[in-house]
Amino acid sequence: MRQMGKQRLTLIAIGMLVLAGLWSGAALAQESAQPAAEAPIPHGARYVVNPLTGVALGGMDPVSYFTDPEPQQGLRDFEYVWAGVPWYFSSGANRAVFMGAPEVYAPQFGGHGLTALARGFLSDGNPRIYVIHAQRLFLFYSRGNREAFELSRRQTLEDAQANWDDLLANPPVE
């Protein structure tokens, strides 16, 4: 009698595992049949997010950096997830513009501070300390870093790009 109980439990456990496998396979097939909701992360970049909210640019609207005299605070009502990160917008129109070309409006180098990256290390860029250069958004850790960039734009950009390419090829171990 005891042996029969163990066999039944074993058969039930195997049956449950088979059902779980079929269910997860069906879920994966359904996911792959649906269109992707977001674009892949450009060049494997990972975007800096607010550590408390998980939102890119501290919730600032990335399109507003290009269209308004000062960047505008985005709203949760106009959220869009791109590159695995939520982005907030001040209007549905700005969200639609971003959705059409996110790599144009997203901060360069994943939102890391440009001058720090040029010097060989990563620091989170401050969404309120920025420059639009060559129609791209660059963030800085501090105003002093932004001033250093203004003194040597070309060299800073070249150094930052070289360090970024190296970082992407050899990501740090977390």
C-alpha positions in Angstrom: 0.0 0.0 0.0 2.8 2.4 0.9 4.6 1.6 -2.3 1.4 2.4 -4.4 1.1 5.8 -2.6 4.7 6.7 -3.5 4.2 5.7 -7.1 1.0 7.8 -7.4 2.8 10.8 -5.9 5.7 10.3 -8.3 3.3 10.1 -11.3 1.4 13.2 -10.1 4.7 15.1 -9.7 5.8 14.1 -13.2 2.4 15.0 -14.6 2.6 18.4 -13.0 6.1 19.0 -14.4 5.0 18.1 -17.9 2.0 20.4 -17.6 4.2 23.2 -16.3 6.6 22.7 -19.2 3.7 22.7 -21.8 2.2 25.8 -20.2 5.5 27.8 -20.2 6.2 26.7 -23.8 2.8 27.9 -24.8 3.4 31.2 -23.0 6.8 31.6 -24.8 5.2 30.9 -28.2 2.5 33.4 -27.5 5.0 36.1 -26.5 7.1 35.5 -29.6 4.0 35.7 -31.8 3.3 39.2 -30.4 5.1 42.2 -31.9 7.8 43.7 -29.7 6.6 46.7 -27.6 10.0 48.3 -27.5 13.1 48.7 -29.5 16.3 46.9 -28.6 18.9 48.7 -26.5 21.2 50.5 -28.9 24.7 49.0 -28.9 23.8 47.2 -25.7 23.7 50.5 -23.8 22.0 50.6 -20.4 20.2 53.7 -19.4 20.7 55.6 -16.2 17.5 55.6 -14.2 16.3 57.3 -11.0 17.1 54.8 -8.3 13.8 55.4 -6.5 11.4 55.3 -9.4 13.3 53.4 -12.1 12.4 56.1 -14.7 14.9 57.5 -17.2 16.0 61.1 -17.0 14.6 61.5 -13.6 11.1 61.6 -15.2 12.0 64.5 -17.5 10.5 64.5 -21.0 13.4 63.7 -23.4 11.7 65.4 -26.4 11.3 68.7 -24.4 15.0 69.2 -24.3 14.9 69.8 -28.0 11.6 71.7 -28.2 11.3 73.9 -25.1 13.5 76.5 -23.6 13.9 74.2 -20.5 13.2 70.5 -20.2 9.7 69.7 -18.9 8.8 67.2 -16.2 7.1 64.1 -17.8 3.9 62.5 -16.5 3.2 58.9 -15.7 0.1 59.2 -17.9 2.4 59.5 -20.9 4.8 56.7 -20.2 6.6 54.6 -22.8 8.9 51.7 -22.1 11.9 51.7 -24.4 15.2 49.8 -24.0 13.7 48.2 -20.9 13.3 51.5 -19.2 10.2 53.7 -18.6 10.3 57.2 -20.1 7.9 59.9 -19.1 6.6 62.6 -21.4 4.7 65.9 -20.9 2.3 65.1 -23.7 1.1 62.3 -25.9 2.5 64.2 -28.9 6.0 64.2 -27.4 5.6 60.5 -26.6 4.7 59.8 -30.2 7.7 61.8 -31.5 10.0 59.8 -29.2 8.5 56.5 -30.3 9.3 57.4 -33.9 13.0 57.9 -33.2 14.0 57.2 -29.6 17.7 57.1 -30.3 17.6 60.7 -31.4 16.0 62.0 -28.2 17.4 59.6 -25.6 20.6 60.9 -23.8 23.8 59.8 -25.4 26.0 57.2 -23.6 23.0 55.9 -21.7 22.7 59.1 -19.7 26.1 58.8 -18.1 28.1 61.9 -17.5 29.9 62.8 -20.7 33.0 64.3 -19.1 33.4 61.6 -16.6 33.2 59.0 -19.4 35.8 60.8 -21.3 38.0 60.6 -18.2 37.5 56.8 -18.1 34.8 56.2 -15.5 31.0 56.1 -15.3 28.9 58.6 -13.3 25.2 59.2 -13.6 24.4 62.3 -15.6 22.2 64.9 -14.0 19.1 65.5 -16.1 19.2 69.2 -15.2 22.8 69.7 -16.3 22.9 69.1 -20.0 24.0 70.3 -23.5 22.4 69.7 -26.9 25.4 69.3 -29.2 25.1 68.1 -32.9 21.4 67.5 -32.3 22.1 65.0 -29.5 21.5 65.2 -25.7 24.5 64.9 -23.4 24.2 64.9 -19.6 26.9 65.9 -17.1 27.5 65.0 -13.4 28.2 68.6 -12.5 28.3 72.1 -13.9 32.1 72.0 -13.7 32.1 68.9 -16.0 29.8 70.7 -18.5 32.2 73.7 -18.5 35.2 71.4 -19.1 33.3 70.0 -22.1 32.8 73.5 -23.4 36.5 74.0 -23.4 37.3 70.9 -25.4 34.3 69.5 -27.1 35.9 67.5 -29.9 38.5 65.8 -27.7 36.0 65.1 -24.9 33.6 63.5 -27.4 36.3 61.4 -29.0 37.6 60.2 -25.6 34.1 59.4 -24.3 33.2 57.5 -27.5 36.4 55.4 -27.2 35.8 54.6 -23.5 32.1 53.9 -24.2 33.0 51.4 -27.0 35.5 49.7 -24.7 32.9 49.6 -21.9 30.3 48.0 -24.2 32.9 45.4 -25.5 34.1 44.7 -21.9 31.2 45.4 -19.5 32.1 45.7 -15.8 31.1 42.8 -13.6 28.2 43.7 -11.4 
